[in-house]
């Protein structure tokens, strides 16, 4: 039977984790899991309900009643919150900042940890986030830490928002990313950092295809001596 791996892709905002996770999962015929969407959904729910993002009791109640589902159709991952499509709403800059804030709360991380591990208990997943390889799946067979310069990430996020019909100031976007980098890296609980055994890739001057090829080589090495991956196109 073909071995099914747990593959983690961590890194800061705008490094290309989502795009590459979807691409890698598709190549390997694995399940793609966007862990960040769970925290963003919590943040959106906090905004919608007016809950206090620093009130652990309120956050615990909110997480206990959180109804989030994922639907994969082709390359698009749809995120549903309480029956509504929030795929684009959870990507707004203000939700990104709020997600960073609520994800630093232990009550939120504890509530979502079991959910994430349940999704990956059988392997065959590519999961992206900020502490997937360090905390959620410390025994993952393949771990990546994706990086890029602040300027490159600001430009990428700017173009992403434009394709969604949303106009934001690129300087403001870059400042928000820089602040989130600082918040995520300096928090006491599950800070953003590469796992000791993660392959670090700087994508600043690389195309998506180049990064994906490097990742696939690492997966192939881990699967060796399996003769080939069940990818439908990787040689």
C-alpha positions as CSV (number, residue, x, y, z in Angstrom):
1,X,0.0,0.0,0.0
2,X,1.3,3.5,-0.9
3,X,2.5,5.4,2.1
4,X,0.4,8.5,3.0
5,X,2.4,11.3,4.5
6,X,1.6,14.3,6.6
7,X,3.1,17.4,4.9
8,X,3.2,20.7,6.7
9,X,3.9,24.1,5.1
10,X,4.5,26.9,7.6
11,X,5.5,30.5,7.1
12,X,4.5,34.2,7.4
13,X,1.6,35.9,5.7
14,X,2.0,36.4,1.9
15,X,4.7,33.8,1.5
16,X,2.6,31.7,-0.9
17,X,1.6,28.9,1.5
18,X,-2.0,28.6,0.3
19,X,-1.2,28.5,-3.4
20,X,1.6,26.0,-3.0
21,X,-0.3,23.8,-0.5
22,X,-3.2,23.5,-3.0
23,X,-0.8,22.8,-5.8
24,X,1.2,20.2,-3.9
25,X,-2.0,18.5,-2.6
26,X,-3.3,18.3,-6.2
27,X,-0.1,16.8,-7.5
28,X,0.0,14.1,-4.8
29,X,-3.8,13.5,-4.7
30,X,-3.7,14.5,-1.0
31,X,-6.2,16.5,1.0
32,X,-5.4,20.2,1.4
33,X,-6.2,21.7,4.8
34,X,-6.0,25.5,5.4
35,X,-5.6,25.7,9.1
36,X,-5.4,29.5,9.0
37,X,-9.0,29.6,7.7
38,X,-10.1,28.1,11.0
39,X,-8.6,31.0,12.9
40,X,-9.8,33.5,10.4
41,X,-13.3,32.1,10.8
42,X,-13.1,32.6,14.5
43,X,-11.9,36.1,13.9
44,X,-14.8,36.8,11.6
45,X,-17.2,35.4,14.1
46,X,-15.7,37.6,16.8
47,X,-16.3,40.6,14.5
48,X,-19.8,39.6,13.6
49,X,-20.9,39.0,17.2
50,X,-19.0,41.8,18.8
51,X,-17.3,39.4,21.2
52,X,-14.3,40.6,23.2
53,X,-11.2,39.1,21.5
54,X,-9.4,39.1,24.9
55,X,-12.2,37.4,26.9
56,X,-11.3,33.7,27.1
57,X,-14.7,32.6,28.3
58,X,-16.4,34.4,25.4
59,X,-14.0,32.9,23.0
60,X,-14.5,29.4,24.4
61,X,-18.2,29.7,24.0
62,X,-17.8,31.0,20.5
63,X,-15.4,28.1,19.5
64,X,-17.7,25.5,21.0
65,X,-20.5,26.7,18.7
66,X,-18.3,27.3,15.6
67,X,-19.8,25.7,12.5
68,X,-17.0,25.7,9.9
69,X,-16.8,23.4,6.8
70,X,-14.6,23.2,3.8
71,X,-15.5,22.3,0.3
72,X,-12.9,21.7,-2.4
73,X,-14.0,22.2,-6.0
74,X,-11.1,22.0,-8.4
75,X,-8.6,24.6,-7.3
76,X,-11.0,26.5,-5.1
77,X,-11.4,25.8,-1.4
78,X,-14.7,27.3,-0.2
79,X,-15.0,28.1,3.5
80,X,-18.5,28.0,5.0
81,X,-19.3,29.6,8.4
82,X,-22.7,29.0,9.8
83,X,-23.9,28.0,6.3
84,X,-22.6,31.2,4.6
85,X,-19.7,31.4,2.1
86,X,-17.0,33.4,3.9
87,X,-14.0,32.5,1.6
88,X,-13.3,36.1,0.6
89,X,-14.5,37.7,3.8
90,X,-12.0,36.0,6.0
91,X,-9.1,37.3,3.8
92,X,-9.8,41.0,4.5
93,X,-6.9,42.8,6.1
94,X,-8.8,43.6,9.3
95,X,-9.8,39.9,9.7
96,X,-6.1,38.9,9.1
97,X,-5.1,41.2,12.0
98,X,-7.9,40.0,14.2
99,X,-7.0,36.4,13.4
100,X,-3.5,36.9,14.6
101,X,-4.8,38.3,17.8
102,X,-7.3,35.5,18.6
103,X,-4.8,32.8,17.5
104,X,-2.6,33.9,20.4
105,X,-5.3,32.9,22.9
106,X,-4.7,29.5,24.5
107,X,-8.4,28.8,24.7
108,X,-8.8,29.2,20.9
109,X,-5.7,27.2,20.1
110,X,-6.7,24.4,22.4
111,X,-10.2,24.3,20.9
112,X,-8.9,24.0,17.3
113,X,-5.9,21.7,18.0
114,X,-8.0,18.6,18.2
115,X,-10.0,19.5,15.1
116,X,-6.8,19.8,13.1
117,X,-5.2,16.6,14.4
118,X,-8.4,14.7,13.7
119,X,-8.3,15.8,10.1
120,X,-4.7,14.5,9.7
121,X,-4.9,11.3,11.7
122,X,-4.9,9.1,8.5
123,X,-2.2,11.0,6.7
124,X,-2.4,12.0,3.0
125,X,-2.7,15.7,3.8
126,X,-0.9,18.9,3.0
127,X,-1.7,21.4,5.8
128,X,-0.5,25.0,6.0
129,X,-0.3,27.5,8.8
130,X,2.2,28.9,11.2
131,X,2.8,26.1,13.8
132,X,1.8,23.0,11.8
133,X,5.3,21.5,11.9
134,X,6.2,22.7,15.4
135,X,3.0,22.1,17.4
136,X,0.1,20.6,15.6
137,X,2.0,17.9,13.6
138,X,5.4,17.7,15.2
139,X,5.9,14.2,13.8
140,X,5.0,15.1,10.2
141,X,7.1,13.2,7.7
142,X,7.8,16.3,5.5
143,X,7.9,19.9,6.8
144,X,8.5,23.1,4.9
145,X,9.0,26.7,6.0
146,X,8.2,29.1,3.2
147,X,9.7,32.6,3.3
148,X,9.8,35.7,1.2
149,X,10.9,39.3,1.6
150,X,8.4,41.7,3.2
151,X,8.2,43.8,0.0
152,X,7.5,40.7,-2.2
153,X,4.8,39.6,0.2
154,X,3.2,43.0,0.2
155,X,3.0,43.1,-3.6
156,X,1.6,39.6,-3.8
157,X,-1.1,40.3,-1.3
158,X,-1.9,43.6,-3.1
159,X,-2.5,41.8,-6.4
160,X,-4.5,39.1,-4.6
161,X,-6.9,41.7,-3.2
162,X,-7.2,43.3,-6.7
163,X,-8.3,40.0,-8.3
164,X,-11.0,39.9,-5.6
165,X,-12.2,43.4,-6.6
166,X,-10.9,45.0,-3.4
167,X,-8.6,48.0,-3.4
168,X,-6.2,48.6,-0.6
169,X,-3.1,50.8,-0.3
170,X,0.0,48.7,-0.9
171,X,1.9,50.5,1.8
172,X,-0.8,49.8,4.3
173,X,-0.9,46.2,3.3
174,X,2.8,45.9,3.8
175,X,2.6,47.6,7.2
176,X,-0.1,45.1,8.3
177,X,2.0,42.2,7.2
178,X,5.0,43.5,9.0
179,X,3.0,43.9,12.2
180,X,1.5,40.5,11.9
181,X,5.0,39.0,11.4
182,X,6.0,40.7,14.7
183,X,2.9,39.6,16.6
184,X,3.1,36.0,15.3
185,X,6.8,35.6,15.9
186,X,6.9,37.2,19.4
187,X,3.8,35.7,21.0
188,X,4.4,33.3,23.9
189,X,2.0,30.6,22.7
190,X,3.0,28.7,19.5
191,X,5.1,31.5,17.9
192,X,5.8,31.5,14.2
193,X,9.2,29.8,13.6
194,X,10.5,27.0,11.4
195,X,10.6,23.5,12.8
196,X,14.2,22.3,13.4
197,X,13.7,19.6,10.7
198,X,11.8,21.8,8.2
199,X,13.2,22.6,4.7
200,X,13.3,26.4,4.5
201,X,12.6,27.9,1.1
202,X,12.9,31.6,0.2
203,X,10.4,32.2,-2.6
204,X,11.2,35.9,-3.1
205,X,12.9,35.3,-6.5
206,X,11.3,32.0,-7.4
207,X,8.2,31.2,-9.4
208,X,5.4,29.1,-8.0
209,X,6.5,26.3,-10.3
210,X,10.1,26.4,-9.1
211,X,9.1,26.3,-5.5
212,X,6.6,23.4,-6.2
213,X,9.3,21.5,-8.0
214,X,11.7,21.8,-5.0
215,X,8.9,20.7,-2.6
216,X,8.1,17.7,-4.8
217,X,11.7,16.6,-4.8
218,X,11.7,16.6,-1.0
219,X,8.5,14.5,-0.9
220,X,9.9,12.1,-3.4
221,X,13.1,11.6,-1.3
222,X,10.9,10.9,1.7
223,X,8.8,8.4,-0.2
224,X,11.9,6.6,-1.6
225,X,12.2,3.7,-2.4
226,X,8.6,3.9,-3.6
227,X,9.0,3.7,-7.4
228,X,6.9,6.7,-8.2
229,X,4.2,9.1,-6.7
230,X,0.6,8.7,-7.6
231,X,0.5,12.2,-9.1
232,X,-0.6,11.7,-12.7
233,X,2.2,13.7,-14.1
234,X,5.4,13.9,-11.9
235,X,8.4,12.1,-13.3
